[in-house]
Amino acid sequence: MPRRSPGEGSISRRPDGRWQGALQVNGVRRVIYAKSEREAKAKIQALQREAYVNGALPDPGRKTVDDLLDAWIENVAPTLKPRTIADYHAVCGRYIRPILGKIRLARLTPEHVQRMCTRLQATGAKRVPSYAFALIHRACEVAVLWGWLASNPCDRVLRPIHRAERKDVWSPADLRRFLDGTQDSWLHPLWVVAVATGARLGELLALTWADVDWETPAINIRRSVQWIGGAHVFSTPKTRSGERTIVIPQEAVAALKKQRAQQAAWRLKAGASWQGNTELVFSGTGGPLLHSTVDRAMRRECDRLSLPRLTPHGLRHLSASLLLDRGLALPAVSARLGHANPNITAAVYSHAIRGQDKQAAETLQQALGRI
């Protein structure tokens, strides 16, 4: 048998039926295993490309998937929002680490990742499989960048697909019934402003009176608040487009005046027990409201009024859908919502955009009728 030159690699079949490949570069030898000869060749070729580009073979040492996830999150954390970091830790800890965490990176295969996806899909979880896959894929991309892996095993996996179910929003009549029926609720001003602005709940709960422009009138969105790790965490929007000024209708102005009046009464009654001095708009104690408090209150009101349950975030969707249904241009709606670009708005509210087809047809009919 002719002697192979360094870096050429070898492939052979093992007694147990698996295929084994070996490659040696600069005195460092790597061995790979595969279920087929074709897969073994692909792995050896990936190692050869890595060695050609970097002058050395990828070397994960004894590092495991757990080690990779720890290092990856630590290095990307400075660029992420607190809520995103908390979500990464939660998904990795609950779904990825129990299945893949102890596997050595050098032995991580597409089959391992595929089995993880299959197991998660079998639980009936809707978004979890695709989210967990996205995270392990990103982590492995970094491992390739760092020279820990020759290639990303996730690239050869059947990716789980999550298609969010379109939730029906209220009709204008439902909205009117809700707002009329909750006039006496202490959260009524918040719900009015939520529909009037399409702002996220976290953005509204972080709003201060200094952010209210009474002359325009408008509100200035500059930050958001989330409950993370047992504490309220304020942060700036994810993108620059998230920082925005939203012009508000007179109904929202009246709601804000109502909130200011009732808050003044609460503050006077609380006296020294009033929390903080941040001048939050939607607060009954001086401190930030919990999302869960608003969620539960709205759920109770929906049940009391015999309306389909809608979350506070559903009011944001309702606001956008109403604007699009009435023909407001997509870029204008996108800017109002704080989306990074109109494509995001188009994807989320495609149902409302499709609803404009009838209006478009009627407009063309009128034009054609004059020809």
C-alpha positions in Angstrom: 0.0 0.0 0.0 1.5 3.4 -0.9 2.3 5.7 2.0 -0.1 8.6 2.4 1.3 12.1 2.8 0.5 14.2 5.9 -2.9 15.8 5.7 -4.2 13.3 3.2 -6.3 11.3 5.7 -7.5 7.8 5.8 -10.9 6.1 5.9 -11.8 2.5 6.9 -14.7 0.5 8.1 -14.8 -0.8 11.6 -15.9 -4.3 12.7 -19.1 -2.8 14.2 -20.1 -1.4 10.8 -19.3 2.2 11.5 -16.8 4.1 9.4 -13.7 5.7 10.9 -11.5 8.5 9.5 -8.2 9.8 10.6 -6.2 12.9 9.7 -2.9 14.1 10.9 -1.5 17.6 10.5 1.6 19.0 12.1 1.8 16.0 14.4 -1.7 16.4 15.6 -4.0 13.5 14.8 -7.8 13.5 14.8 -10.1 10.6 14.5 -13.8 10.9 13.4 -16.6 8.3 13.3 -19.5 8.1 10.9 -22.4 5.9 9.9 -21.5 5.8 6.2 -18.4 6.2 4.1 -19.9 9.3 2.5 -20.3 11.0 5.9 -16.8 10.0 6.9 -15.4 11.6 3.7 -17.4 14.7 4.4 -16.0 15.0 7.9 -12.4 14.4 6.8 -12.8 17.0 4.0 -14.1 19.5 6.6 -11.1 18.9 8.8 -8.8 19.4 5.8 -10.4 22.7 4.9 -10.1 23.8 8.5 -6.4 22.8 8.6 -5.8 24.6 5.3 -7.4 27.9 6.4 -6.0 28.0 10.0 -2.9 25.9 9.6 -4.0 23.5 12.3 -6.8 21.1 13.1 -9.7 22.1 15.3 -9.1 21.1 18.8 -12.0 21.0 21.3 -9.9 19.1 23.8 -12.1 17.5 26.4 -14.7 20.3 26.1 -18.4 19.4 26.3 -21.5 21.0 24.9 -22.0 22.4 28.4 -18.6 24.1 28.2 -19.5 25.6 24.8 -22.8 27.0 26.0 -21.1 28.5 29.1 -18.4 30.2 27.0 -20.8 31.3 24.2 -23.3 33.0 26.5 -20.5 34.6 28.5 -19.1 36.2 25.4 -22.3 37.3 23.8 -23.9 38.6 27.0 -22.5 42.1 26.7 -24.3 42.6 23.4 -27.7 41.3 24.7 -30.6 42.7 26.7 -31.1 41.2 30.2 -34.4 39.5 29.1 -32.6 37.8 26.2 -29.8 36.6 28.4 -32.3 35.2 30.9 -34.2 33.4 28.1 -30.9 31.9 26.7 -30.0 30.5 30.2 -33.6 29.2 30.7 -33.8 27.4 27.3 -30.3 26.0 27.5 -30.7 24.8 31.1 -34.1 23.3 30.6 -34.0 21.8 27.1 -30.4 21.6 25.6 -28.1 20.8 28.5 -30.1 17.7 29.8 -29.9 16.1 26.4 -26.6 17.3 24.9 -24.7 18.9 27.8 -22.4 16.0 28.7 -21.4 15.1 25.1 -17.8 15.9 24.1 -17.7 18.5 21.3 -15.4 16.2 19.3 -18.1 13.6 19.3 -21.1 15.8 18.7 -22.9 14.6 15.5 -25.9 15.8 13.5 -27.7 12.7 14.8 -27.3 14.0 18.4 -28.9 17.3 17.6 -31.6 15.7 15.5 -32.6 13.5 18.4 -32.8 16.5 20.7 -35.1 18.2 18.2 -37.2 15.1 17.9 -37.5 14.6 21.7 -38.6 18.2 22.1 -41.1 18.0 19.4 -42.6 14.9 21.0 -43.4 16.9 24.1 -45.9 18.9 22.1 -44.1 22.2 22.8 -44.7 24.6 19.9 -41.9 27.1 19.8 -39.4 25.4 22.0 -37.9 22.9 19.5 -37.1 25.6 16.9 -35.8 28.0 19.6 -33.5 25.4 21.2 -32.2 24.4 17.8 -31.5 28.0 16.9 -29.4 28.5 20.1 -27.3 25.3 19.7 -26.8 26.2 16.1 -25.5 29.7 17.0 -23.2 28.2 19.7 -21.7 25.7 17.3 -21.1 28.5 14.8 -19.0 30.2 17.4 -17.2 26.9 18.1 -16.2 26.7 14.4 -15.0 30.3 14.6 -12.9 29.5 17.7 -11.4 26.4 16.1 -13.2 24.0 18.5 -15.2 22.4 15.7 -14.3 21.8 12.0 -17.9 22.3 10.9 -21.3 22.9 12.4 -23.1 19.6 12.9 -26.4 21.5 13.0 -26.0 22.4 9.3 -26.9 18.8 8.5 -30.0 18.6 10.7 -33.7 18.7 9.7 -34.5 22.0 11.3 -37.8 22.1 13.3 -40.1 24.7 12.0 -42.5 26.7 14.2 -45.4 28.4 12.5 -47.1 30.7 15.0 -50.8 30.3 15.0 -52.6 33.5 14.0 -54.6 34.7 16.9 -57.9 36.4 16.2 -58.1 39.9 17.4 -61.2 41.7 18.6 -63.5 43.5 16.3 -64.0 47.3 16.8 -67.3 46.5 18.5 -65.5 44.1 20.9 -62.9 46.8 21.7 -65.6 49.4 22.3 -67.4 46.9 24.6 -64.3 46.3 26.6 -63.3 49.9 27.0 -66.9 51.0 27.9 -67.2 48.1 30.3 -64.0 48.8 32.2 -64.4 52.5 32.8 -64.3 51.9 36.6 -61.1 49.8 36.5 -57.9 51.4 37.8 -56.1 50.0 34.8 -58.6 51.5 32.2 -56.2 54.3 31.3 -53.4 51.8 30.6 -55.6 49.8 28.3 -56.7 52.9 26.3 -53.1 54.1 25.8 -52.1 50.5 24.8 -54.6 50.4 22.0 -54.0 54.1 21.0 -50.2 53.6 20.7 -49.5 49.9 19.9 -46.7 50.1 22.4 -45.4 47.0 24.1 -46.5 46.5 27.7 -42.9 46.8 29.0 -42.5 50.1 27.3 -45.7 51.5 28.8 -44.8 50.3 32.3 -41.5 52.1 32.0 -43.1 55.4 30.8 -42.6 58.4 33.0 -44.5 61.7 33.1 -41.5 63.4 31.6 -42.0 61.2 28.5 -45.4 62.6 27.9 -45.6 65.5 25.4 -48.9 67.2 26.2 -48.6 69.8 23.4 -48.1 67.6 20.4 -49.6 65.4 22.0 -47.3 62.3 22.0 -45.4 59.9 24.2 -41.7 59.2 23.9 -40.6 55.6 24.1 -37.1 55.5 25.5 -36.9 52.3 27.6 -38.7 49.1 28.8 -39.0 47.2 32.0 -39.0 43.5 32.7 -39.2 41.3 35.8 -36.0 39.2 35.7 -34.6 37.1 38.5 -36.9 38.5 41.1 -36.3 42.2 40.3 -37.4 44.9 37.9 -34.8 45.6 35.2 -35.0 48.7 33.0 -33.3 48.6 29.6 -33.2 50.5 26.3 -35.0 49.1 23.3 -33.3 46.3 21.3 -32.9 48.5 18.2 -32.7 52.2 17.5 -36.1 52.1 15.8 -37.5 51.0 19.2 -36.7 54.5 20.5 -39.6 56.5 19.0 -42.2 59.2 19.4 -45.8 58.1 19.1 -48.4 60.8 18.4 -51.6 60.0 20.3 -55.3 60.7 19.8 -57.4 62.8 22.2 -58.8 59.6 23.8 -55.3 58.7 24.9 -54.7 62.2 26.2 -57.9 62.0 28.3 -56.8 58.6 29.6 -53.5 60.0 30.7 -55.1 62.9 32.4 -57.4 60.4 34.2 -54.4 58.4 35.2 -52.6 61.5 36.5 -55.5 62.5 38.6 -56.1 59.1 40.2 -52.4 58.6 40.8 -52.2 61.9 42.6 -55.0 60.6 44.9 -53.2 57.3 45.5 -49.9 59.1 46.2 -51.6 61.5 48.7 -53.2 58.5 50.5 -49.9 56.5 50.6 -47.9 59.4 52.0 -44.4 58.2 53.1 -45.1 54.7 51.9 -45.1 55.8 48.2 -42.2 53.9 46.5 -39.4 55.6 44.7 -39.3 58.9 42.8 -39.2 57.8 39.2 -42.6 59.4 38.4 -43.8 56.3 36.5 -47.1 56.9 34.6 -48.7 53.6 35.2 -48.1 52.9 38.8 -50.3 52.7 41.8 -47.6 52.5 44.5 -44.7 54.4 42.9 -42.9 51.3 41.8 -43.2 49.4 38.4 -46.3 47.2 37.8 -45.8 43.5 37.2 -46.8 42.3 33.8 -48.6 39.4 35.5 -50.7 41.9 37.4 -52.0 43.5 34.2 -52.4 40.1 32.5 -54.6 38.8 35.3 -56.7 41.9 35.6 -57.4 41.9 31.9 -58.3 38.3 31.9 -60.8 38.8 34.6 -62.4 41.7 32.8 -62.7 39.7 29.6 -64.4 36.9 31.4 -66.7 39.3 33.2 -67.7 41.0 29.9 -68.0 37.6 28.1 -65.4 38.6 25.6 -62.7 36.4 24.0 -59.7 36.5 26.2 -57.0 38.9 25.0 -53.7 39.7 26.6 -52.2 43.2 26.9 -49.9 42.3 24.1 -53.0 41.5 22.1 -54.0 45.1 22.4 -50.8 46.0 20.5 -51.7 43.5 17.7 -55.2 45.0 17.7 -53.9 48.5 17.3 -51.7 47.6 14.4 -54.5 45.5 12.7 -56.9 48.4 13.0 -54.5 50.8 11.4 -53.6 48.5 8.5 -57.3 47.6 8.0 -58.0 51.3 7.6 -55.3 51.7 5.0 -52.5 53.3 6.9 -49.2 52.7 5.0 -47.1 49.8 6.2 -44.0 51.9 6.9 -46.0 54.2 9.1 -47.4 51.3 11.1 -44.0 49.8 11.4 -42.5 53.0 12.7 -45.3 53.3 15.2 -44.7 49.8 16.5 -41.0 50.3 16.7 -40.1 47.4 14.4 -36.6 47.4 12.9 -38.1 47.3 9.4 -41.5 47.1 7.6 -40.7 43.4 6.6 -41.2 42.4 10.2 -44.6 44.2 10.3 -45.6 42.6 7.0 -44.8 39.1 8.3 -46.6 39.5 11.6 -49.7 41.3 10.2 -50.0 39.6 6.8 -53.6 38.8 7.6 -54.5 42.5 8.0 -52.6 43.3 4.8 -54.4 40.6 2.9 -57.7 42.1 4.2 -56.9 45.2 2.1 -57.4 43.2 -1.1 -61.1 44.0 -1.2 -60.4 47.7 -0.9 -57.8 47.5 -3.6 -60.2 45.7 -5.9 -62.9 48.3 -5.3 -60.4 51.1 -6.0 -59.4 49.4 -9.3 -63.0 48.9 -10.3 -63.7 52.6 -9.9 -60.6 53.5 -11.9 -61.4 50.9 -14.7 -65.0 52.1 -14.8 -63.9 55.5 -15.9 -61.8 54.3 -18.8 
